[in-house]
């Protein structure tokens, strides 16, 4: 093979990159909902299965390396869900906490039952994990040069979702048959405005540091990154998501902190006052646009904060019931995916209304309810890995590799915060983002310190 052939082969995208590109595009269209009965779930999972087939037939064998913790955590998650589907003898099943009311539903001999109270929904929860599995296997099959394009790919996807939101904000009705979006809401490619706002917040985190992730920094990337941050921030304000304002503001602060060294290097020939003046100008421009958005009555998120009535929020009223349910079913758990059904059993009369309470709107609590002690232990292990890896990358020198690792750490932090008031990690697109952020954190390699020579 000639050197020219090797060069061409090295620059062409590999099968894993092309399949990941197509798969992420499909998730943009069909992966924005969490409900199990929407058509987008079948599309997203079907694409994931096809991707796995493509990996087996076309891609090179995956090399996990520093991504092994992510693989182990995902495998453990799948096993925890699948174990809940194993049939148990009647004596053991009836001995589990919270099962007495269900045992009385059948007179006479009791059949073998799985741990999950609603096994069909737990099976759906297990099937949903094929999406992050496909993203993981596709991503670890990328060459090092291809990995460098992932932040730009994510920004393009977020910007595309933002364009859909702009169309929605203008009054045009977009009926996406693949997700259960609400007519008149500004939620982009998502069914839930909180999930959409979190998606934009991830863009506010990535955009400021994107110009400094490559050795050859094109001068046009800086203005484009600033424009993206401005667009994403205004999109969060227009979405009406109160939680989005919190994670969006935090993402913007972290993004600016991560990019400060790159900005200082870009301004190294300028006077000392240039850097603080630049930061002040950026903040001033953002504030001006926010004020304009509020003055024009286009900041729905701020309007909802001003009208906030905690006493009228059903999530506040439902919290005691959710905590009581956790105590009833702990330590075995009630089964993943079955919150809606279980809550209807324990729902107090005061909360009865025409609509239904589909989730706890606090995924930390819902995981404890669904998975019990095994899920709680797995969550502790996952948080321990995230914390340990985050400390490692934040203490290292801030090169481009560490910069992306820190972005992955911060992205996971934003998702953890958003999960305290909602359930973003249950959407296929956000599952993919969690995998990519975890890989960025795991791929960040801390350079080893040089050892001092020893005397002979």
C-alpha positions as CSV (number, residue, x, y, z in Angstrom):
1,X,0.0,0.0,0.0
2,X,1.4,3.4,-1.0
3,X,1.8,6.3,1.4
4,X,-0.9,8.2,-0.5
5,X,-3.4,5.3,0.0
6,X,-2.6,5.2,3.7
7,X,-3.2,9.0,3.9
8,X,-6.5,8.7,2.1
9,X,-7.6,5.8,4.3
10,X,-6.6,7.7,7.4
11,X,-8.6,10.8,6.5
12,X,-11.8,9.0,5.5
13,X,-14.4,8.5,8.2
14,X,-14.6,5.0,9.5
15,X,-17.8,2.9,9.8
16,X,-18.2,3.6,13.5
17,X,-18.1,7.3,12.9
18,X,-20.6,7.2,10.1
19,X,-23.0,5.0,12.0
20,X,-22.7,7.2,15.1
21,X,-23.4,10.2,13.0
22,X,-26.5,8.6,11.5
23,X,-27.7,7.3,14.9
24,X,-27.3,10.6,16.6
25,X,-29.3,12.3,13.8
26,X,-32.1,9.7,14.3
27,X,-32.1,10.4,18.0
28,X,-32.5,14.1,17.3
29,X,-35.7,13.3,15.5
30,X,-37.0,10.4,17.5
31,X,-35.2,10.4,20.8
32,X,-36.7,13.3,22.7
33,X,-39.5,11.5,24.6
34,X,-39.5,9.3,27.7
35,X,-43.0,7.8,27.4
36,X,-42.8,4.1,26.5
37,X,-45.8,4.2,24.1
38,X,-44.5,6.9,21.6
39,X,-43.4,5.8,18.2
40,X,-40.0,7.4,18.6
41,X,-39.0,4.7,21.1
42,X,-39.4,2.0,18.4
43,X,-37.5,4.1,15.9
44,X,-34.6,4.9,18.3
45,X,-34.3,1.3,19.6
46,X,-34.6,-0.1,16.1
47,X,-31.8,2.1,15.0
48,X,-29.7,1.1,18.0
49,X,-30.2,-2.6,17.2
50,X,-29.2,-2.0,13.5
51,X,-26.1,-0.1,14.8
52,X,-25.1,-3.1,16.9
53,X,-25.5,-5.3,13.8
54,X,-23.4,-2.8,11.8
55,X,-20.7,-2.8,14.6
56,X,-20.5,-6.6,14.4
57,X,-20.2,-6.7,10.6
58,X,-18.3,-3.5,9.7
59,X,-16.6,-1.9,12.6
60,X,-13.2,-2.8,14.0
61,X,-13.2,-4.5,17.4
62,X,-13.9,-2.0,20.1
63,X,-11.1,-0.9,22.4
64,X,-12.4,0.3,25.7
65,X,-9.2,1.1,27.5
66,X,-9.9,4.0,29.9
67,X,-13.6,3.7,29.0
68,X,-14.0,0.3,30.9
69,X,-15.6,1.9,34.0
70,X,-18.4,3.3,31.7
71,X,-18.9,-0.2,30.2
72,X,-19.0,-1.9,33.6
73,X,-21.5,0.6,34.9
74,X,-23.7,0.2,31.9
75,X,-23.6,-3.6,32.1
76,X,-24.4,-3.5,35.8
77,X,-27.3,-1.2,35.1
78,X,-28.7,-3.7,32.5
79,X,-28.2,-6.6,34.9
80,X,-30.0,-4.8,37.8
81,X,-33.0,-4.2,35.5
82,X,-33.0,-7.7,34.1
83,X,-32.8,-9.4,37.5
84,X,-36.2,-7.8,38.3
85,X,-37.7,-9.9,35.5
86,X,-36.6,-13.3,36.9
87,X,-39.6,-15.4,38.1
88,X,-39.8,-15.9,41.8
89,X,-41.7,-18.6,43.7
90,X,-45.0,-17.4,45.3
91,X,-43.6,-17.7,48.9
92,X,-40.6,-15.5,48.1
93,X,-42.5,-13.0,46.0
94,X,-45.2,-12.5,48.7
95,X,-42.5,-12.0,51.3
96,X,-41.2,-9.0,49.4
97,X,-42.2,-5.6,50.9
98,X,-45.3,-4.0,49.5
99,X,-46.6,-7.1,47.7
100,X,-49.5,-8.0,50.0
101,X,-52.0,-5.9,48.2
102,X,-51.2,-7.5,44.9
103,X,-51.2,-11.0,46.3
104,X,-54.9,-10.5,47.3
105,X,-55.8,-9.8,43.7
106,X,-55.7,-13.6,42.9
107,X,-57.6,-16.1,45.0
108,X,-56.3,-19.5,45.6
109,X,-52.8,-20.6,44.5
110,X,-50.4,-17.8,43.6
111,X,-48.3,-18.1,40.3
112,X,-44.6,-17.4,40.0
113,X,-44.0,-13.7,39.5
114,X,-41.0,-11.5,38.9
115,X,-39.7,-9.0,41.4
116,X,-41.2,-6.2,39.4
117,X,-44.8,-5.4,40.1
118,X,-45.3,-4.2,36.5
119,X,-43.0,-6.5,34.5
120,X,-44.0,-5.3,31.1
121,X,-42.9,-1.8,31.9
122,X,-39.7,-3.1,33.4
123,X,-39.1,-5.0,30.2
124,X,-39.5,-1.7,28.4
125,X,-37.0,-0.1,30.7
126,X,-34.5,-2.9,29.9
127,X,-35.1,-2.4,26.2
128,X,-34.4,1.3,26.4
129,X,-30.8,0.6,27.5
130,X,-30.0,-0.7,24.0
131,X,-29.6,3.0,23.1
132,X,-26.7,3.9,25.4
133,X,-25.1,0.5,24.7
134,X,-25.1,1.3,20.9
135,X,-23.7,4.8,21.5
136,X,-20.9,3.4,23.8
137,X,-19.9,0.7,21.3
138,X,-19.9,3.1,18.4
139,X,-17.9,5.7,20.3
140,X,-15.2,3.4,21.5
141,X,-14.7,2.2,17.9
142,X,-13.7,5.7,16.8
143,X,-10.2,6.6,16.0
144,X,-8.5,9.3,18.1
145,X,-8.9,11.8,15.2
146,X,-12.6,11.1,14.9
147,X,-13.2,11.6,18.6
148,X,-12.1,15.2,18.2
149,X,-15.2,15.8,16.0
150,X,-17.7,14.7,18.7
151,X,-18.0,18.1,20.4
152,X,-18.7,19.8,17.1
153,X,-21.3,17.1,16.3
154,X,-23.0,17.6,19.6
155,X,-23.1,21.4,19.0
156,X,-24.6,20.9,15.6
157,X,-27.3,18.7,17.0
158,X,-28.2,21.1,19.8
159,X,-28.3,24.0,17.3
160,X,-30.6,22.0,15.0
161,X,-32.9,21.4,17.9
162,X,-32.8,25.1,18.7
163,X,-33.8,25.9,15.1
164,X,-36.9,23.7,15.6
165,X,-37.7,25.7,18.8
166,X,-37.4,29.0,16.9
167,X,-40.0,27.7,14.4
168,X,-42.2,26.7,17.3
169,X,-41.7,30.1,19.0
170,X,-42.7,31.9,15.8
171,X,-46.1,30.3,16.0
172,X,-45.7,27.6,13.4
173,X,-47.1,24.2,14.6
174,X,-44.7,21.3,14.2
175,X,-46.4,18.0,14.9
176,X,-43.7,15.4,15.4
177,X,-45.5,12.0,15.3
178,X,-42.5,10.4,17.0
179,X,-42.7,12.2,20.3
180,X,-45.6,13.3,22.5
181,X,-44.8,17.1,22.3
182,X,-47.3,19.6,23.5
183,X,-48.8,22.0,20.9
184,X,-47.7,25.6,21.5
185,X,-44.7,24.7,23.7
186,X,-41.1,25.6,22.9
187,X,-39.3,22.3,23.3
188,X,-37.3,21.8,20.1
189,X,-36.9,18.1,19.4
190,X,-38.0,17.1,22.9
191,X,-41.4,16.4,24.3
192,X,-40.5,18.1,27.6
193,X,-39.3,21.8,27.8
194,X,-37.1,21.0,30.9
195,X,-35.3,18.3,28.9
196,X,-34.9,20.7,26.0
197,X,-33.5,23.5,28.3
198,X,-31.0,21.0,29.7
199,X,-29.9,20.1,26.2
200,X,-29.4,23.8,25.5
201,X,-27.5,24.1,28.7
202,X,-25.1,21.5,27.6
203,X,-24.6,23.6,24.5
204,X,-23.8,26.7,26.7
205,X,-21.2,24.5,28.4
206,X,-19.5,23.2,25.2
207,X,-19.6,26.2,23.0
208,X,-17.2,28.5,24.9
209,X,-14.5,25.8,25.0
210,X,-15.0,24.4,21.6
211,X,-12.7,26.9,19.9
212,X,-9.8,25.8,22.1
213,X,-10.2,22.0,21.8
214,X,-7.9,21.8,18.7
215,X,-4.3,22.6,18.2
216,X,-5.0,24.5,15.0
217,X,-7.5,27.1,16.2
218,X,-9.4,28.8,13.4
219,X,-10.1,32.5,14.2
220,X,-13.7,32.2,13.1
221,X,-14.6,29.7,15.8
222,X,-14.6,32.3,18.6
223,X,-17.4,34.5,17.1
224,X,-19.4,31.4,16.2
225,X,-19.0,30.0,19.7
226,X,-20.2,33.3,21.2
227,X,-23.2,33.4,18.9
228,X,-24.1,29.8,19.8
229,X,-24.0,30.7,23.5
230,X,-26.2,33.7,23.0
231,X,-28.7,31.6,20.9
232,X,-28.8,28.8,23.4
233,X,-29.2,31.2,26.4
234,X,-32.2,32.9,24.7
235,X,-33.7,29.5,23.8
236,X,-33.6,28.6,27.5
237,X,-35.4,31.8,28.4
238,X,-38.0,31.2,25.7
239,X,-38.6,27.5,26.7
240,X,-40.3,28.4,30.0
241,X,-38.2,26.0,32.0
242,X,-37.4,27.2,35.4
243,X,-34.9,24.4,36.1
244,X,-33.4,25.2,32.7
245,X,-32.5,28.7,33.9
246,X,-30.5,27.1,36.8
247,X,-28.6,24.6,34.8
248,X,-28.1,27.1,31.9
249,X,-26.6,29.7,34.2
250,X,-24.4,27.2,35.8
251,X,-23.3,25.8,32.5
252,X,-22.4,29.2,31.2
253,X,-20.3,30.0,34.2
254,X,-18.4,26.7,34.0
255,X,-18.0,27.1,30.2
256,X,-16.4,30.5,30.7
257,X,-14.2,29.2,33.4
258,X,-13.0,26.3,31.3
259,X,-12.2,28.6,28.4
260,X,-10.4,31.3,30.3
261,X,-6.9,30.0,29.7
262,X,-7.7,29.7,25.9
263,X,-8.9,33.3,25.9
264,X,-5.9,34.5,27.8
265,X,-3.6,32.7,25.3
266,X,-5.5,34.3,22.4
267,X,-5.0,37.7,24.0
268,X,-1.4,37.2,25.2
269,X,-0.1,40.0,23.0
270,X,-2.8,42.4,24.1
271,X,-2.5,44.7,27.2
272,X,-3.3,43.1,30.6
273,X,-6.6,44.9,30.9
274,X,-7.8,43.2,27.6
275,X,-8.8,39.9,29.2
276,X,-11.0,41.3,32.0
277,X,-12.5,43.8,29.5
278,X,-13.3,41.0,27.1
279,X,-15.1,39.0,29.8
280,X,-16.9,42.1,31.0
281,X,-18.0,42.8,27.4
282,X,-19.3,39.2,26.9
283,X,-21.2,39.3,30.1
284,X,-22.6,42.8,29.3
285,X,-23.8,41.7,25.9
286,X,-25.5,38.6,27.3
287,X,-27.2,40.7,30.0
288,X,-28.4,43.2,27.4
289,X,-30.0,40.5,25.3
290,X,-31.6,38.9,28.3
291,X,-33.1,42.3,29.3
292,X,-34.3,42.8,25.7
293,X,-35.9,39.3,25.8
294,X,-37.6,40.1,29.1
295,X,-38.8,43.5,27.9
296,X,-40.3,42.0,24.7
297,X,-42.1,39.4,26.8
298,X,-40.1,36.6,25.3
299,X,-38.6,35.2,28.4
300,X,-41.2,32.6,29.4
301,X,-38.8,31.0,31.9
302,X,-38.5,34.2,33.9
303,X,-42.2,34.8,33.7
304,X,-42.9,31.4,35.2
305,X,-40.4,32.0,38.0
306,X,-42.2,35.3,38.9
307,X,-45.5,33.4,39.0
308,X,-44.2,30.5,40.9
309,X,-46.6,29.1,43.5
310,X,-45.0,26.2,45.4
311,X,-48.3,25.4,47.0
312,X,-49.9,24.8,43.6
313,X,-47.1,22.6,42.3
314,X,-48.3,19.0,42.2
315,X,-44.8,17.8,42.7
316,X,-44.6,19.4,46.1
317,X,-47.9,17.8,47.1
318,X,-46.8,14.4,45.8
319,X,-43.5,14.3,47.5
320,X,-44.8,12.8,50.8
321,X,-46.5,10.0,48.9
322,X,-43.4,9.3,46.9
323,X,-41.3,9.1,50.1
324,X,-43.9,6.8,51.7
325,X,-43.8,4.5,48.6
326,X,-40.0,4.3,48.9
327,X,-40.4,3.1,52.6
328,X,-43.1,0.6,51.6
329,X,-41.1,-1.1,48.8
330,X,-37.5,-0.7,50.1
331,X,-35.1,-2.6,49.9
332,X,-36.4,-4.7,47.0
333,X,-37.9,-1.9,45.0
334,X,-41.1,-1.9,43.0
335,X,-39.6,-2.4,39.6
336,X,-38.2,-0.1,37.0
337,X,-40.6,1.8,34.7
338,X,-43.7,1.2,36.8
339,X,-44.0,4.4,38.7
340,X,-47.2,5.5,37.1
341,X,-49.0,2.2,37.9
342,X,-47.6,2.1,41.5
343,X,-48.4,5.7,42.2
344,X,-52.1,5.1,41.2
345,X,-52.3,2.5,43.9
346,X,-51.0,4.8,46.6
347,X,-52.3,8.1,45.2
348,X,-54.2,10.1,47.9
349,X,-57.6,11.5,47.0
350,X,-56.4,15.1,47.3
351,X,-54.2,14.6,44.2
352,X,-56.8,13.0,42.0
353,X,-57.2,15.0,38.8
354,X,-57.9,14.5,35.0
355,X,-54.2,14.3,34.2
356,X,-51.8,11.7,35.7
357,X,-48.5,11.9,37.6
358,X,-46.2,10.0,35.2
359,X,-43.0,10.3,37.2
360,X,-41.8,11.4,40.6
361,X,-40.1,14.4,38.9
362,X,-37.1,13.6,41.0
363,X,-35.1,10.7,39.4
364,X,-33.0,10.3,42.5
365,X,-36.1,9.3,44.5
366,X,-37.6,7.4,41.6
367,X,-34.5,5.2,41.3
368,X,-34.7,4.4,45.0
369,X,-38.4,3.5,44.6
370,X,-37.9,1.4,41.4
371,X,-34.6,-0.3,42.2
372,X,-34.4,-0.4,45.9
373,X,-31.1,-1.2,47.6
374,X,-29.3,-2.7,44.5
375,X,-30.0,0.5,42.5
376,X,-29.0,2.7,45.4
377,X,-25.6,0.8,45.7
378,X,-25.1,1.1,41.9
379,X,-25.9,4.8,42.0
380,X,-23.3,5.3,44.8
381,X,-20.7,3.4,42.8
382,X,-21.4,5.5,39.7
383,X,-21.3,8.8,41.7
384,X,-18.0,7.6,43.3
385,X,-16.5,7.0,39.8
386,X,-17.7,10.4,38.6
387,X,-16.3,12.2,41.6
388,X,-12.9,10.4,41.5
389,X,-12.5,10.9,37.8
390,X,-13.6,14.6,38.1
391,X,-11.1,15.3,40.8
392,X,-8.4,13.7,38.6
393,X,-9.1,15.9,35.5
394,X,-9.7,19.1,37.4
395,X,-6.4,18.8,39.3
396,X,-4.4,18.1,36.1
397,X,-3.0,20.7,33.7
398,X,-5.6,22.3,31.4
399,X,-4.6,21.0,28.0
400,X,-7.2,20.3,25.3
401,X,-7.5,16.7,26.5
402,X,-8.2,17.7,30.1
403,X,-10.5,20.5,28.8
404,X,-12.9,18.0,27.2
405,X,-12.6,15.7,30.3
406,X,-13.7,18.6,32.5
407,X,-16.5,19.4,30.1
408,X,-17.7,15.8,30.5
409,X,-17.5,16.0,34.3
410,X,-19.5,19.3,34.2
411,X,-22.1,17.9,31.8
412,X,-22.8,15.0,34.1
413,X,-23.1,17.4,37.0
414,X,-25.7,19.4,35.1
415,X,-27.7,16.2,34.3
416,X,-27.5,15.2,37.9
417,X,-28.8,18.5,39.1
418,X,-31.6,18.5,36.5
419,X,-32.6,15.0,37.6
420,X,-33.4,16.3,41.0
421,X,-36.5,18.0,39.6
422,X,-37.3,16.0,36.5
423,X,-36.4,12.8,34.6
424,X,-34.2,13.8,31.6
425,X,-32.0,10.7,31.7
426,X,-35.0,8.6,30.6
427,X,-35.0,10.1,27.1
428,X,-32.9,8.3,24.4
429,X,-31.1,11.5,23.4
430,X,-30.1,12.3,26.9
431,X,-29.0,8.7,27.4
432,X,-26.6,9.2,24.5
433,X,-25.4,12.5,26.0
434,X,-24.6,10.8,29.3
435,X,-22.6,8.1,27.5
436,X,-20.6,10.7,25.5
437,X,-20.0,12.9,28.6
438,X,-18.8,9.8,30.6
439,X,-16.5,8.9,27.8
440,X,-15.0,12.4,27.6
441,X,-14.3,12.1,31.3
442,X,-12.9,8.6,31.0
443,X,-10.8,9.4,28.0
444,X,-9.0,12.3,29.6
445,X,-5.5,11.0,30.3
446,X,-3.5,12.7,33.1
447,X,0.2,12.8,32.1
448,X,2.4,10.9,34.4
449,X,4.9,12.9,36.4
450,X,8.5,12.4,35.5
451,X,10.5,10.5,38.1
452,X,13.7,12.0,39.5
453,X,16.9,10.0,38.6
454,X,18.2,7.9,41.4
455,X,21.9,7.8,42.5
456,X,23.7,4.6,41.9
